[in-house]
Amino acid sequence: MTVKRRTLRWLCALIFVGELTLAGSLSAQAMRGTIRKQSFGKTNSGEQIDLYSLSNQKGMEVAITNFGATIVTLRVPDRAGKAADVVLGFDTLEGYETGKSYFGATVGRYANRIGGGTFSIDGKTYTLPKNNGNNTLHGGIVGFNKKVWKVREVPAKDGESLELSYLSSDGEEGFPGNLSVKVVFTVPSDRNELKIDYSATTDKDTVLNLSNHSYFNLAGEGNGDILDHVMRLHAKQFTPVDKTLIPTGELRDVTGTPMDFNAAIPIGKRISDNYEQLVFGKGYDHNWVLARSGGGNGLTLAAEASDPKSGRTLAVLTTEPGVQFYSGNFLDGSAKGKGGKAYGQRAAFCLETQHFPDSPNHPNFPSTLLKPGAVFQSETVFRFSTK
């Protein structure tokens, strides 16, 4: 073989190997996906806000904004493979700036309610702004849902991950301590899940309760009410409330009440029963005490919901001790959502994984106290499938 021929064959082989390497690289990139970033506008104070899209190869796409560390869209396929957005929200930043329903937001410092807007640590009383009658709801007047978070893409073993962080200063909304919070959203490449990892540290004793406030309609946002959705809650007890929706301190057995979802049942079947707790909440707006095998605090199945028409199902797993099931009772059509749709009463449901409401004022509830040197950690998984 001449030198020219040998050289030519060597060059062809080199090109072929290079093409294989490039194809493999592109294939790996396609499998991993790429987080896409686009402008979502500017706040009234002029801060730039962006929208970040995470996706996988199974038909799932999640869009998150750094305003409120908020889930804006969450698209998953139905039993026929047709994807739809299953969370309520707005098309523009303005909706989230002015909205009062916490659509998709990360809520804190204290998710849910604190009775009377006060709590004490070591004998010192802290007073919070009241934004829900005589109570403080979801962190106060300007909670985490109205803050601009820092964003960075972080390495993920099996998908795409986005980290959002926020420093809540000492005294913000009346809460003590400089609190550093991180929330990491992950979409695995091989399954339709959204994993949310929370972590936080403080330089002063404080209380903390973090959750995500997505409103789900598995038939697709704006597509009717959720009364036919089937719900199951893995809980034998719930925390009954007074007429202002503050827990009484009791842990009540769900057996024989409309609060029993240990067997799957349509949300609307008993929602109008003349049961005092349902009257107080105008439906379901309560914390369920999650059943845990062995009393551990690892990831456990909290709830399962399904839409019979589309076949979409949602399983919620969490390390938290409770879940707030809210049936959208206070939606009244005044919120014009995506595409100008009016979100009426019970247009969606929430499954807010959490510590119990008003825990700082109930020593028998799991503690929400966070001390300097300790690291708060919590995990929640929204897992989608079809049947």
C-alpha positions as CSV (number, residue, x, y, z in Angstrom):
1,M,0.0,0.0,0.0
2,T,1.4,3.4,-0.9
3,V,2.0,6.1,1.6
4,K,-0.8,8.2,0.0
5,R,-3.4,5.4,0.4
6,R,-2.4,4.7,4.0
7,T,-2.7,8.4,4.8
8,L,-6.1,8.6,3.2
9,R,-7.4,5.6,5.1
10,W,-6.1,7.0,8.3
11,L,-7.8,10.4,7.7
12,C,-11.1,8.6,6.8
13,A,-10.9,6.6,10.0
14,L,-10.1,9.7,12.0
15,I,-13.1,11.5,10.5
16,F,-15.4,8.5,11.2
17,V,-14.3,8.4,14.9
18,G,-14.8,12.1,15.2
19,E,-18.3,11.8,13.8
20,L,-19.1,9.1,16.3
21,T,-17.7,11.2,19.1
22,L,-19.7,14.2,18.0
23,A,-22.9,12.2,17.6
24,G,-22.4,10.7,21.0
25,S,-21.9,14.1,22.5
26,L,-25.0,15.5,20.9
27,S,-27.0,12.4,21.9
28,A,-25.8,12.8,25.5
29,Q,-26.6,16.5,25.4
30,A,-30.1,15.7,24.1
31,M,-30.6,13.2,26.9
32,R,-29.5,15.7,29.5
33,G,-31.4,18.5,27.9
34,T,-30.5,22.2,28.3
35,I,-32.1,24.6,30.7
36,R,-33.5,27.4,28.6
37,K,-33.6,31.0,29.9
38,Q,-35.7,33.9,28.7
39,S,-36.8,37.2,29.9
40,F,-40.0,37.4,32.0
41,G,-40.0,41.2,32.3
42,K,-39.1,43.6,35.0
43,T,-40.6,44.3,38.4
44,N,-42.2,47.6,39.3
45,S,-38.9,48.5,40.9
46,G,-37.0,47.7,37.8
47,E,-35.4,44.3,38.7
48,Q,-34.9,41.9,35.8
49,I,-36.9,38.7,36.1
50,D,-36.3,35.5,34.0
51,L,-38.0,32.3,33.2
52,Y,-36.1,29.0,33.2
53,S,-37.4,25.9,31.4
54,L,-36.4,22.4,32.4
55,S,-37.5,19.3,30.4
56,N,-36.8,15.7,29.8
57,Q,-37.3,13.0,27.1
58,K,-40.6,11.8,28.6
59,G,-42.7,14.7,27.6
60,M,-42.4,16.8,30.8
61,E,-41.5,20.5,30.9
62,V,-41.4,22.8,33.9
63,A,-40.9,26.6,33.8
64,I,-39.7,28.4,36.9
65,T,-39.2,32.1,37.5
66,N,-36.9,33.7,40.0
67,F,-39.7,35.9,41.1
68,G,-40.9,34.0,44.2
69,A,-39.1,30.8,43.1
70,T,-42.4,30.1,41.4
71,I,-43.5,27.2,39.2
72,V,-45.1,29.0,36.2
73,T,-45.9,26.0,34.0
74,L,-45.8,22.2,34.4
75,R,-46.6,20.2,31.3
76,V,-47.1,16.5,31.5
77,P,-48.7,14.0,29.0
78,D,-52.1,12.3,29.4
79,R,-52.8,8.6,28.7
80,A,-52.8,9.4,24.9
81,G,-49.4,11.2,25.1
82,K,-50.9,14.7,24.8
83,A,-49.1,17.2,27.1
84,A,-51.0,19.9,29.0
85,D,-50.1,22.5,31.6
86,V,-51.5,21.2,34.9
87,V,-50.8,24.2,37.2
88,L,-52.7,27.5,37.6
89,G,-50.7,30.7,36.9
90,F,-50.3,33.8,34.8
91,D,-48.8,34.5,31.4
92,T,-47.0,37.6,32.7
93,L,-44.9,38.8,35.6
94,E,-47.5,41.4,36.5
95,G,-49.9,38.6,37.5
96,Y,-47.5,37.3,40.0
97,E,-46.6,40.7,41.4
98,T,-50.2,41.7,42.0
99,G,-51.7,38.2,42.6
100,K,-52.8,37.1,46.0
101,S,-53.3,33.4,45.6
102,Y,-49.6,32.2,45.7
103,F,-49.9,30.3,42.4
104,G,-46.9,28.1,42.2
105,A,-44.8,30.0,44.7
106,T,-42.3,29.0,47.3
107,V,-43.9,30.2,50.5
108,G,-42.1,31.3,53.7
109,R,-40.7,32.1,56.1
110,Y,-43.6,30.3,57.6
111,A,-45.9,28.5,55.2
112,N,-49.5,28.4,56.3
113,R,-50.9,30.3,59.3
114,I,-49.5,31.6,62.6
115,G,-52.3,32.4,65.0
116,G,-52.7,36.0,66.2
117,G,-49.5,36.9,64.3
118,T,-47.3,36.1,67.3
119,F,-45.0,33.4,68.7
120,S,-42.3,33.2,71.4
121,I,-38.8,31.8,71.5
122,D,-37.2,31.4,74.9
123,G,-39.7,33.8,76.5
124,K,-39.3,36.5,73.8
125,T,-42.4,37.3,71.8
126,Y,-42.2,38.2,68.2
127,T,-45.0,40.1,66.5
128,L,-45.7,39.6,62.8
129,P,-47.9,41.5,60.3
130,K,-51.4,40.2,60.1
131,N,-52.5,39.5,56.5
132,N,-55.2,36.9,57.0
133,G,-57.8,38.3,59.5
134,N,-56.1,38.2,62.9
135,N,-53.4,35.7,61.6
136,T,-50.2,35.7,59.6
137,L,-50.4,33.7,56.4
138,H,-47.5,32.4,54.3
139,G,-44.8,34.6,55.8
140,G,-46.7,37.9,56.0
141,I,-47.5,40.8,53.8
142,V,-44.3,40.5,51.6
143,G,-43.4,36.8,51.9
144,F,-40.9,34.8,49.9
145,N,-43.4,34.6,47.0
146,K,-42.8,38.3,46.3
147,K,-39.0,38.2,46.5
148,V,-36.4,38.1,43.7
149,W,-34.3,35.0,44.1
150,K,-30.7,34.4,42.8
151,V,-30.4,31.6,40.3
152,R,-27.7,29.2,39.2
153,E,-27.8,26.0,37.2
154,V,-26.3,23.1,39.3
155,P,-25.0,19.7,38.2
156,A,-27.5,16.9,38.3
157,K,-26.8,13.2,38.1
158,D,-29.8,12.3,36.0
159,G,-31.4,15.4,34.6
160,E,-31.6,19.2,35.0
161,S,-31.3,21.1,38.3
162,L,-31.9,24.8,39.0
163,E,-31.0,26.3,42.4
164,L,-32.7,29.4,43.7
165,S,-31.4,31.2,46.8
166,Y,-32.6,34.0,49.0
167,L,-31.2,35.8,52.1
168,S,-34.0,36.9,54.4
169,S,-32.6,39.6,56.7
170,D,-33.1,39.7,60.5
171,G,-36.4,41.2,61.3
172,E,-38.0,40.7,57.8
173,E,-41.7,40.5,58.3
174,G,-41.0,40.3,62.0
175,F,-39.0,37.0,62.0
176,P,-35.7,36.8,63.8
177,G,-32.4,35.9,62.3
178,N,-30.6,36.3,59.0
179,L,-31.9,33.2,57.1
180,S,-30.2,31.8,54.1
181,V,-32.5,29.7,52.0
182,K,-31.9,27.5,49.0
183,V,-34.4,25.6,46.8
184,V,-33.3,23.2,44.2
185,F,-35.7,22.1,41.4
186,T,-34.7,18.9,39.5
187,V,-36.4,17.2,36.5
188,P,-35.0,13.7,36.0
189,S,-34.3,12.7,32.4
190,D,-35.9,9.2,32.7
191,R,-39.1,9.9,34.6
192,N,-41.8,12.5,34.9
193,E,-41.0,13.9,38.3
194,L,-40.3,17.3,39.8
195,K,-38.1,17.1,42.9
196,I,-37.8,20.0,45.2
197,D,-35.0,20.1,47.8
198,Y,-35.1,22.8,50.5
199,S,-32.3,23.9,52.8
200,A,-31.7,26.8,55.2
201,T,-29.4,28.1,57.9
202,T,-29.8,31.0,60.4
203,D,-27.6,33.1,62.7
204,K,-30.3,33.4,65.3
205,D,-33.0,31.1,66.7
206,T,-36.0,31.4,64.4
207,V,-39.0,29.4,63.1
208,L,-39.2,28.1,59.6
209,N,-41.8,26.3,57.4
210,L,-41.2,26.1,53.7
211,S,-43.5,24.7,51.0
212,N,-44.5,25.0,47.3
213,H,-48.0,26.4,46.6
214,S,-48.8,24.9,43.2
215,Y,-52.4,24.6,42.3
216,F,-53.1,21.4,40.3
217,N,-55.8,20.6,37.8
218,L,-54.7,17.3,36.2
219,A,-57.2,17.8,33.3
220,G,-55.3,21.0,32.4
221,E,-55.3,24.4,34.0
222,G,-58.5,26.3,33.4
223,N,-60.3,23.1,32.3
224,G,-63.2,23.0,34.8
225,D,-63.2,22.1,38.5
226,I,-61.5,19.3,40.3
227,L,-64.5,17.8,42.1
228,D,-64.3,14.6,40.0
229,H,-60.6,14.2,40.7
230,V,-59.9,11.2,42.9
231,M,-57.8,11.8,46.0
232,R,-56.1,9.6,48.5
233,L,-54.2,10.9,51.6
234,H,-52.0,8.6,53.6
235,A,-53.0,9.9,57.0
236,K,-55.0,8.6,59.9
237,Q,-55.2,12.0,61.7
238,F,-55.6,15.6,60.8
239,T,-55.3,18.9,62.8
240,P,-58.8,20.4,63.3
241,V,-59.1,24.2,63.2
242,D,-61.2,26.9,64.7
243,K,-63.3,29.3,62.6
244,T,-60.2,31.4,61.7
245,L,-58.5,28.2,60.4
246,I,-56.0,28.0,63.2
247,P,-55.3,24.5,64.7
248,T,-56.9,23.8,68.0
249,G,-53.9,21.6,69.0
250,E,-55.9,18.4,68.7
251,L,-54.8,15.5,66.5
252,R,-58.1,14.0,65.5
253,D,-58.7,10.6,64.0
254,V,-60.2,10.8,60.4
255,T,-62.2,7.6,60.8
256,G,-65.9,8.2,60.2
257,T,-65.5,11.8,59.0
258,P,-65.4,13.4,55.6
259,M,-61.6,13.9,56.2
260,D,-60.9,10.2,55.7
261,F,-59.1,9.8,52.4
262,N,-57.3,6.6,53.2
263,A,-59.3,5.0,50.5
264,A,-59.3,6.9,47.2
265,I,-62.5,9.0,46.8
266,P,-63.6,11.8,44.5
267,I,-62.8,15.2,46.0
268,G,-66.4,16.4,45.5
269,K,-68.2,13.5,47.1
270,R,-68.3,14.8,50.7
271,I,-67.0,18.4,50.3
272,S,-70.5,19.9,51.0
273,D,-71.2,17.8,54.0
274,N,-72.5,19.6,57.1
275,Y,-69.3,18.9,59.0
276,E,-68.0,21.7,61.1
277,Q,-64.5,21.6,59.7
278,L,-65.7,21.7,56.1
279,V,-68.0,24.7,57.1
280,F,-65.0,26.5,58.6
281,G,-62.9,26.0,55.5
282,K,-65.6,26.2,52.9
283,G,-64.3,22.8,51.9
284,Y,-61.0,21.2,52.5
285,D,-58.2,23.5,53.8
286,H,-56.6,21.4,56.5
287,N,-53.4,19.8,57.5
288,W,-53.2,16.0,57.5
289,V,-50.7,14.1,59.8
290,L,-48.8,11.8,57.5
291,A,-48.6,8.1,58.4
292,R,-45.0,7.0,58.5
293,S,-43.9,3.3,58.8
294,G,-41.5,3.0,61.7
295,G,-41.8,6.6,62.7
296,G,-39.0,7.7,60.4
297,N,-38.5,11.0,58.7
298,G,-37.4,9.8,55.2
299,L,-39.2,10.3,51.9
300,T,-42.7,8.9,52.2
301,L,-45.9,8.8,50.1
302,A,-48.2,11.5,51.3
303,A,-50.9,11.7,48.6
304,E,-52.2,10.4,45.3
305,A,-54.5,12.2,43.0
306,S,-55.9,11.3,39.6
307,D,-58.1,12.7,36.8
308,P,-60.3,9.9,35.4
309,K,-60.8,11.7,32.0
310,S,-57.2,12.4,31.1
311,G,-55.7,9.5,33.0
312,R,-53.1,11.8,34.6
313,T,-52.0,10.9,38.1
314,L,-50.0,12.7,40.7
315,A,-48.2,11.1,43.6
316,V,-46.7,13.4,46.3
317,L,-43.8,12.2,48.4
318,T,-42.1,14.2,51.1
319,T,-39.9,14.2,54.2
320,E,-42.3,16.6,55.9
321,P,-44.7,15.4,58.7
322,G,-47.8,17.0,57.2
323,V,-49.6,18.0,54.0
324,Q,-52.1,20.7,53.6
325,F,-54.9,19.6,51.2
326,Y,-56.6,22.7,49.9
327,S,-59.5,22.4,47.4
328,G,-59.4,25.9,46.0
329,N,-62.4,27.1,48.0
330,F,-61.5,30.8,48.0
331,L,-60.9,31.1,44.3
332,D,-63.7,33.2,43.0
333,G,-63.0,33.9,39.3
334,S,-61.4,37.3,39.9
335,A,-58.0,35.9,39.1
336,K,-57.6,35.9,35.3
337,G,-55.0,33.3,34.6
338,K,-53.2,32.0,31.5
339,G,-55.0,32.9,28.3
340,G,-57.3,35.2,30.3
341,K,-59.1,32.2,31.9
342,A,-61.1,32.9,35.0
343,Y,-60.1,30.5,37.8
344,G,-63.3,29.9,39.7
345,Q,-64.0,28.1,43.0
346,R,-62.3,24.7,43.1
347,A,-60.6,25.1,39.8
348,A,-57.6,23.3,41.3
349,F,-56.3,21.7,44.4
350,C,-53.1,22.2,46.4
351,L,-51.0,19.6,48.3
352,E,-48.6,21.7,50.3
353,T,-46.1,19.5,52.1
354,Q,-45.2,21.1,55.4
355,H,-44.8,21.2,59.1
356,F,-48.1,21.8,60.9
357,P,-49.8,25.3,60.9
358,D,-49.2,27.4,64.0
359,S,-46.6,24.9,65.3
360,P,-44.6,27.6,67.2
361,N,-47.7,28.0,69.4
362,H,-48.3,24.3,69.9
363,P,-45.6,22.4,71.8
364,N,-47.2,19.1,71.0
365,F,-46.6,19.6,67.2
366,P,-43.3,18.8,65.5
367,S,-41.0,21.7,66.1
368,T,-40.2,24.3,63.5
369,L,-37.4,25.9,65.5
370,L,-34.2,26.4,63.6
371,K,-31.0,27.2,65.6
372,P,-27.6,28.6,64.5
373,G,-25.3,25.8,63.4
374,A,-28.2,23.5,62.3
375,V,-29.2,23.0,58.7
376,F,-32.8,22.7,57.8
377,Q,-33.4,20.1,55.0
378,S,-36.6,19.0,53.3
379,E,-37.5,17.2,50.2
380,T,-40.7,16.9,48.2
381,V,-41.3,15.0,44.9
382,F,-44.2,15.5,42.5
383,R,-44.4,12.3,40.5
384,F,-46.6,12.1,37.4
385,S,-47.9,9.1,35.5
386,T,-51.0,7.9,33.7
387,K,-53.5,5.1,34.0
